[in-house]
Amino acid sequence: MPPPTARRSRRRLPVAVLAATLGAVALGAPSPASASNTAAEGDYLVGRGISDVTGEAAETGMMGYSSFDQKTSGIHQRQRSRAFVVVDRSSGKRVVYVNADLAMIFQSVQQGVIARLKERYGGLYDEENVLLSATHTHSGPGGYSHHVAYNLSVLGFQKETYRAVVDGITDSVAKAHEDLKPGTMSLGTGALTNASVNRSREAFDRNPASDRAAFPDAIDPAMTVLRFQQGDREAGAISWFATHNTSITNKNTLISPDNKGYAAYAWEHDHEGVRYLDDAPGFVAAFPNTNAGDMSPNLNLKPGSGPTEDEFENTRVIGERQLDKAREIYDDTRPVSGGVDSRLAYVDMENVTVRPEYTPDGEEHRTCPAVVGASTLAGSVEDGPAIPGFEEGTRTPVAGIIDALRIDTPSWLATCQYPKASLIPTGLLSNVHPVTPKRLPLQIMKIGELHLVAAPGEFTITSGLRVRRTVAERLGVPLDRVLLQGYANAYSQYVTTPEEYDTQNYEGGSTLYGRYTLPAYQQEYARIADSLREGTPLERGATPPDESGRQFTFQTGVVYDNPPAGKAFGGVLKAPETSYARGTTATVEFATGHPKNDVRRGSTFLEVQRLENGTWQRVLDDGAWETTYRWTRLNGLTGTSKATITWDIAADTVPGTYRIVHHGDARSPLGRITPFTGATGPFTVN
């Protein structure tokens, strides 16, 4: 385990066609001569891919908690993107599903990935048939949005992190595309009751009894597993479950995919033998979120608490509980039939007239220009402490609001947003510069019998239930065949029911577009579902503008690196002991350069190597659970820094001779970047 460096805290103000023709010919409908083979092989082509999306590992603000003090200082585990491509062999239609170890998928990321895919594949993949989702980890580098609200605490746009995210997601899709083979899918469901708790019970209890009855324990325990096979070979799985990916607190500064990332890693690496740096096709296990807006993994309703008092142990335990349930369901799935299809529309969520059939009082209402409420700054006290001067449930501004945030909200907008204590009218500010999004992508994707409602925000379990009921009714399918896929394609903070909104807890204060945000979503998803059901084209609406040319950053770059006196880059500053017992920790230090010089996407800053037949073989890297890589600045004036690498030697480690290797990059005063490698002397593990 890494050292207990953090306490968990809740996020506050989230201050975020030639190829097509060729593809259809090559991968589409089978010829009559091959029809009998198709039946034996399956109705689908399925492909899976995985790639690294880890950004800047030092001195970059982290995305999720919006703490100015939380900046990356190394890596516990790398972040990865997991992609699946499914082709209906009878129609030639295809869909792409992506789940990435990120806090959010911002519109900037969707735009970047779609542009890259179009460069590679022409019109084969676009916004409509590609679904991008995030696990919602709060322990990764930020600054990859094009909206100020989600970059502010990171000190602006971080180009190298954005590039790592977009390149990594694109690579994962490309790998899945290249991996397409005849295959089958199967589906299963189950209940997991010990990996989440409702952190906003007061708001949940305001919902009607008919809604509360769907969740007797005030949690959504449903886990849905989609299993992929290529012939008789197990290819991967997607396991949806609603819980915040926030077992690790805002005091942590090591990059981590948190509990869902651990579950994916343990299935792939520990159970299926996947070695990410080998870059070979292997089992892909995605653990996406659903309607997790009010679901916390901190079972004691305290930051970093529950089931234990150690945040990294909590990460492992909550991840392992999801993994165990997913594998149980995986072994009890039934075959899936049906085609694949998708629809997407861009909706101006600040300007929706909501018809009476979707509103609680049966009257017509409207959404509002986005406003961040005072209780957003209060935070969620179950998952993190509030900012002094604010309390959850606050409906009127109180003392202590920073002058820079004291922006008057017009009375008409305050009335529209009532009873929210309007703090920052981000929608009006966005008329001048992009602060929060206005026009959002709403998508429904059909994968066999399963329908994913891709939602650009964090829906509470009851909000998700209402959307699912609406879509299931319009599609004429069972409710358990419709999932709310949160954190998808863009990000616009929270979505509560009107009843929950009235409480103005953290989630209600963070529901940007007013009390009727959820009814607006229900109405628009119903329209999209109708198009999907009828097989008719859907007008997508105006696409959001590309704001990449309007970005700024206050984050300083690397000036130059300099090793300590008498040492070269990669030189050992602290050597290992001569031997270690299993169950102990090896700690070594190296002279190093700044990690921003090269994020080493798809590579590693460290290796644990074992001597085998006279050759050093890598057994662990910086994506492993047992290792940590930590960067520390020793002298800012001289550009001197060190890398501290720890290896928690597992009880089942093979005895033998080992060494630890550090890879890094150094920048000269003239800006030239040179890679280097250093290694410790050998030591034994007994």
SULFEN-V678310 format. One record per backbone hydrogen bond with DSSP energy under -1.0 kcal/mol. CO is the residue of the C=O (numbers start at 0). NH is the residue of the N-H. If there is no record, write none. Layout:
BEGIN
<<CO/NH> <CO/NH>>
END
This chain:
BEGIN
<<2/4> <6/250> <12/14> <14/150> <14/151> <16/20> <17/21> <18/22> <19/23> <20/24> <21/25> <22/26> <23/27> <30/33> <31/34> <33/37> <34/38> <35/39> <36/40> <37/41> <42/88> <43/182> <44/86> <45/180> <46/84> <48/82> <50/80> <59/71> <60/141> <64/11> <66/69> <68/70> <69/61> <71/58> <72/630> <73/254> <74/628> <78/52> <79/100> <80/50> <81/98> <82/48> <83/96> <84/46> <85/94> <86/44> <87/91> <92/87> <94/85> <95/130> <96/83> <97/132> <98/81> <99/101> <99/134> <101/135> <105/109> <106/110> <107/111> <108/112> <109/113> <110/114> <111/115> <112/116> <113/117> <114/118> <115/119> <116/120> <117/121> <120/123> <128/95> <130/97> <131/488> <132/99> <138/255> <139/62> <142/157> <146/149> <147/150> <147/151> <150/155> <151/154> <154/553> <157/161> <158/162> <159/163> <160/164> <161/165> <162/166> <163/167> <164/168> <165/169> <166/170> <167/171> <168/172> <169/173> <170/174> <171/175> <172/176> <173/177> <174/178> <176/179> <180/45> <182/43> <183/228> <184/335> <185/226> <186/333> <187/224> <189/222> <196/295> <199/203> <200/204> <202/205> <203/206> <207/210> <207/211> <208/212> <210/213> <211/214> <214/217> <220/191> <222/189> <223/239> <224/187> <225/237> <226/185> <227/234> <227/235> <228/183> <229/232> <232/229> <234/283> <235/227> <236/285> <237/225> <239/223> <243/245> <252/72> <254/75> <254/76> <256/260> <257/261> <258/262> <259/263> <260/264> <261/265> <262/266> <263/267> <264/268> <265/270> <266/271> <267/273> <274/277> <275/278> <283/236> <285/238> <287/240> <289/291> <291/294> <293/198> <294/243> <295/196> <296/298> <297/300> <301/304> <304/299> <307/305> <309/313> <310/314> <311/315> <312/316> <313/317> <314/318> <315/319> <316/320> <317/321> <318/322> <319/323> <320/324> <321/325> <322/326> <323/327> <324/328> <325/329> <326/330> <328/331> <333/186> <338/447> <340/445> <342/443> <344/441> <346/348> <346/439> <347/350> <351/366> <353/364> <354/357> <355/358> <358/361> <364/353> <369/426> <371/422> <371/423> <372/375> <376/386> <379/382> <379/383> <386/389> <390/393> <401/404> <402/405> <404/406> <409/413> <410/414> <411/415> <412/416> <416/419> <419/421> <420/373> <423/371> <423/425> <424/428> <425/429> <427/430> <428/431> <428/432> <433/147> <434/148> <437/348> <439/346> <441/344> <442/453> <443/342> <444/451> <445/340> <446/449> <449/446> <450/482> <451/444> <451/453> <452/484> <453/442> <454/456> <454/487> <455/491> <456/486> <457/494> <458/292> <459/463> <460/464> <461/465> <462/466> <463/467> <464/468> <465/469> <466/470> <467/471> <468/472> <469/473> <470/474> <471/475> <471/476> <477/480> <478/481> <480/450> <482/452> <483/485> <484/454> <486/133> <492/457> <494/459> <496/500> <497/501> <500/503> <504/508> <505/509> <507/510> <508/372> <509/493> <509/511> <510/513> <511/370> <512/367> <513/516> <515/519> <516/520> <517/521> <518/522> <519/523> <520/524> <521/525> <522/526> <523/527> <524/528> <525/529> <526/530> <527/531> <528/532> <529/533> <530/534> <530/535> <539/345> <546/549> <551/156> <563/566> <567/570> <570/590> <573/588> <577/683> <579/685> <580/583> <583/648> <585/646> <587/644> <588/572> <588/573> <589/642> <590/569> <593/596> <594/597> <599/602> <604/662> <606/660> <607/618> <607/619> <608/658> <609/616> <611/614> <614/611> <616/609> <619/607> <620/623> <625/647> <627/645> <628/74> <629/643> <631/641> <634/638> <634/639> <638/561> <639/633> <639/634> <640/591> <641/631> <642/589> <643/629> <644/587> <645/627> <646/585> <648/582> <649/652> <655/684> <656/610> <657/682> <658/608> <659/679> <660/606> <661/677> <663/675> <665/673> <666/560> <667/670> <671/667> <673/665> <675/663> <677/661> <682/657> <683/579> <684/655>>
END
